[in-house]
Amino acid sequence: MSTSLNNDTLMQDFFREGVELGDLPALYPLLQARAAVQAFIALFRGGEDEVLVRLLVLREIGARGENPAWTTQELRAHFAYLDPVKLQTVLARLREKELLLFDGERGLHQVSPQGRMALSAMATLLKFGADDGDDIGFITSQLAAGASVGQIDSGDLQHLLSRLNELQEEFNRAVLSGSEHRIRDAEKRLHSVWRWVEKGTEVMRLLAADEELDLATHKVAQRIGQVQSRLLRMTSVFQRTLNQLESQKVHLGQSGLTTTDINRWLRSLNAERLSALADGAMNFSPSPGFLLPDIALDVAEYELIERVHEEVQDVPLPQATRSQVQDGFGASESLPLLGKFLKSLTSLDGEASLEQTLLGEDFETSSYRFSLAALLGDPESQALEGQVAELARLPLELVLSGATRTIDKNGVAAMSEGLLKLRRQEKS
């Protein structure tokens, strides 16, 4: 009890003043499992060699299920390959930390309940670690074991959700990179965790059907199921991306080799071989420190672009050719039409609609008259000479209402609605 109080006093130094350790939800489960934590501390405190020998001895003692109690002579005979003094030191530490119990009356050693729990956790952990998917396999196996006895740890669910999200992010980055090498590595990684993802899907299906599961744990299980579904669809994503990359491969002549083959071969070489291949294959241009980069760039631009451009521009003119006469409504007819239109406007008294004044024999004539009507009152056109200036000086103005009037006459379907009327004379 005094040791526990002393530990709490030391731990209090890590927290702010006034914080009660027992009120922290994240710390409370660790305090409750202090005996198990101390067992692992006893096993793993010290150097790597000490820890390995300590685990070796404890695992060997706990491996005898039929007769779990060991005499001192049996321990010495079984661990004859260890130094006797070192063996006694290891046994003394295991007894001191209550991982190993010693019955003085019978002179027998056996693993304590805390030691059994530590060995069981280590046994499960040692089953995994050889393959890429063993990290997620370990977590999934813990969940499956808990689900089989009706004890689901929300911490294991969060660990599984985090690991699945990490895998999905890793796979997405591989696809976005566009690298065939990274995509194939990601595909192999997906295949290594495939059976564990399927196993996790079965566990999540059982959890979803459990009506006694609390709401928070149920939501985490649902999110895990969603991420697992996306991971199961990544196989088609990888295959589709690889097919696209396959269509973009560059084949080296008739050799049958592609850029992917060259890339794979280069990756198989060590640094010395790669440096030997690059020896003499690359040239580096000097970069004198006394040259100003901006001035050198201007000179290079003139030499490489402007000088060549001048030479290209120095070419003889093409032979002169007579322009073709354009058929249809042309400029030769415009002046007689202008005179006729000007005469009709001169005789205008009061106001008249655009249909009466601008509609001609065909669409071309009507369009021409409408464009000329826009010059009425234009000061720039009035300053000119000729019939255009006379048209602009007429005391008429073009007034448009903004609406459109249906005509269906002389090739004109519709035209703007408005008037041509005498312009008011400003009083001087």
BELMO-V648156 format. One record per residue. N is the residue number from 1. PHI is phi in radians with two decimals (999 if undefined). Layout:
BEGIN
N,PHI
N,PHI
END
This chain:
BEGIN
1,999
2,-1.16
3,-1.12
4,-1.11
5,-1.13
6,-1.13
7,-1.14
8,-1.10
9,-1.14
10,-1.18
11,-1.17
12,-1.06
13,-1.14
14,-1.43
15,-2.00
16,-1.15
17,-1.17
18,1.66
19,-1.46
20,-1.55
21,-1.09
22,-1.24
23,-1.54
24,-1.52
25,-1.06
26,-1.31
27,-1.58
28,-0.99
29,-1.07
30,-1.23
31,-1.16
32,-1.17
33,-1.72
34,-1.07
35,-1.11
36,-1.17
37,-1.13
38,-1.13
39,-1.11
40,-1.22
41,-1.07
42,-1.11
43,-1.26
44,-1.88
45,-1.40
46,2.01
47,-1.30
48,-1.10
49,-1.12
50,-1.09
51,-1.10
52,-1.10
53,-1.15
54,-1.10
55,-1.14
56,-1.01
57,-1.14
58,-1.15
59,-1.17
60,-1.17
61,-1.17
62,-1.41
63,-1.43
64,-1.60
65,-1.40
66,-1.18
67,-2.32
68,-1.23
69,-1.54
70,-2.09
71,-1.47
72,-1.13
73,-1.15
74,-1.13
75,-1.13
76,-1.14
77,-1.24
78,-1.22
79,-1.81
80,-1.10
81,-1.39
82,-1.73
83,-1.12
84,-1.00
85,-1.17
86,-1.14
87,-1.11
88,-1.10
89,-1.12
90,-1.13
91,-1.10
92,-1.14
93,-1.20
94,-1.11
95,-1.24
96,-1.10
97,-1.58
98,1.06
99,-1.51
100,-2.23
101,-1.75
102,-2.16
103,-1.63
104,-1.16
105,-1.18
106,-1.69
107,1.18
108,-2.04
109,-1.92
110,-2.71
111,-1.27
112,-1.34
113,-1.00
114,-1.13
115,-1.15
116,-1.09
117,-1.11
118,-1.12
119,-1.15
120,-1.12
121,-1.12
122,-1.17
123,-1.11
124,-1.15
125,-1.15
126,-1.24
127,-1.24
128,-2.01
129,2.15
130,-1.49
131,-1.86
132,-1.14
133,-1.59
134,-1.29
135,-1.13
136,-1.26
137,-1.15
138,-1.10
139,-1.14
140,-1.11
141,-1.14
142,-1.10
143,-1.15
144,-1.10
145,-1.15
146,-1.14
147,-1.17
148,-1.21
149,-1.88
150,1.35
151,-2.19
152,-1.79
153,-1.61
154,-1.10
155,-1.11
156,-1.12
157,-1.10
158,-1.15
159,-1.10
160,-1.16
161,-1.09
162,-1.10
163,-1.17
164,-1.15
165,-1.12
166,-1.12
167,-1.11
168,-1.10
169,-1.12
170,-1.10
171,-1.18
172,-1.12
173,-1.14
174,-1.12
175,-1.18
176,-1.18
177,-1.16
178,1.25
179,-1.60
180,-1.09
181,-1.09
182,-1.19
183,-1.17
184,-1.19
185,-1.11
186,-1.13
187,-1.15
188,-1.12
189,-1.14
190,-1.12
191,-1.14
192,-1.22
193,-1.79
194,-1.03
195,-1.16
196,-1.31
197,-1.14
198,-1.13
199,-1.12
200,-1.12
201,-1.10
202,-1.12
203,-1.12
204,-1.14
205,-1.16
206,-1.18
207,-1.16
208,-1.12
209,-1.51
210,-1.43
211,-1.31
212,-1.52
213,-1.26
214,-1.21
215,-1.11
216,-1.10
217,-1.14
218,-1.10
219,-1.16
220,-1.09
221,-1.10
222,-1.13
223,-1.13
224,-1.09
225,-1.07
226,-1.15
227,-1.15
228,-1.11
229,-1.11
230,-1.16
231,-1.15
232,-1.16
233,-1.51
234,-1.20
235,-1.06
236,-1.19
237,-1.14
238,-1.06
239,-1.13
240,-1.13
241,-1.15
242,-1.14
243,-1.13
244,-1.13
245,-1.16
246,-1.09
247,-1.25
248,-1.74
249,-1.16
250,-1.79
251,-1.58
252,-1.59
253,1.06
254,-1.74
255,-1.33
256,1.51
257,-1.49
258,-2.18
259,-1.08
260,-1.15
261,-1.11
262,-1.12
263,-1.08
264,-1.14
265,-1.17
266,-1.13
267,-1.18
268,-1.40
269,-1.52
270,-1.48
271,-1.12
272,-1.15
273,-1.12
274,-1.12
275,-1.15
276,-1.19
277,-1.17
278,-1.43
279,-1.15
280,1.43
281,-1.60
282,-2.23
283,-2.04
284,-1.97
285,-1.36
286,-1.20
287,-2.19
288,-1.10
289,-1.29
290,-1.48
291,-1.57
292,-1.48
293,-1.06
294,-1.17
295,-1.21
296,-1.08
297,-1.19
298,-1.12
299,-1.14
300,-1.13
301,-1.12
302,-1.18
303,-1.16
304,-1.59
305,-2.11
306,-1.14
307,-1.13
308,-1.13
309,-1.12
310,-1.12
311,-1.15
312,-1.19
313,-1.26
314,-1.43
315,-2.32
316,-1.22
317,-1.25
318,-1.22
319,-1.13
320,-1.26
321,-2.29
322,-1.34
323,-1.22
324,-1.36
325,-1.42
326,-1.45
327,-1.40
328,1.55
329,-1.19
330,-2.34
331,-1.20
332,-1.15
333,-1.64
334,-1.22
335,-1.17
336,-1.06
337,-1.14
338,-1.12
339,-1.11
340,-1.14
341,-1.17
342,-1.14
343,-1.16
344,-1.21
345,-1.35
346,-1.14
347,-1.46
348,-1.30
349,-2.18
350,1.57
351,-2.56
352,-2.63
353,-1.26
354,-1.17
355,-1.10
356,-1.30
357,-1.70
358,-1.80
359,-1.22
360,-1.90
361,-1.26
362,-2.62
363,-1.15
364,-1.10
365,-1.15
366,-1.11
367,-1.11
368,-1.09
369,-1.13
370,-1.14
371,-1.20
372,-1.25
373,-1.11
374,-1.21
375,-1.52
376,-1.09
377,1.39
378,-1.30
379,-1.12
380,-1.18
381,-1.20
382,-1.14
383,-1.36
384,-1.44
385,-2.14
386,1.87
387,-1.21
388,-1.09
389,-1.15
390,-1.10
391,-1.11
392,-1.18
393,-1.47
394,-1.08
395,-1.37
396,-2.14
397,-2.43
398,-1.70
399,-2.07
400,-1.91
401,-1.52
402,1.63
403,-1.58
404,-2.10
405,-1.98
406,-1.35
407,-1.97
408,0.91
409,-2.67
410,0.94
411,1.37
412,-1.91
413,-1.38
414,-2.74
415,-2.60
416,-1.09
417,-1.57
418,3.13
419,-2.36
420,-1.95
421,-2.44
422,-1.12
423,-1.44
424,-1.16
425,-1.45
426,-1.25
427,-1.28
428,-1.51
END
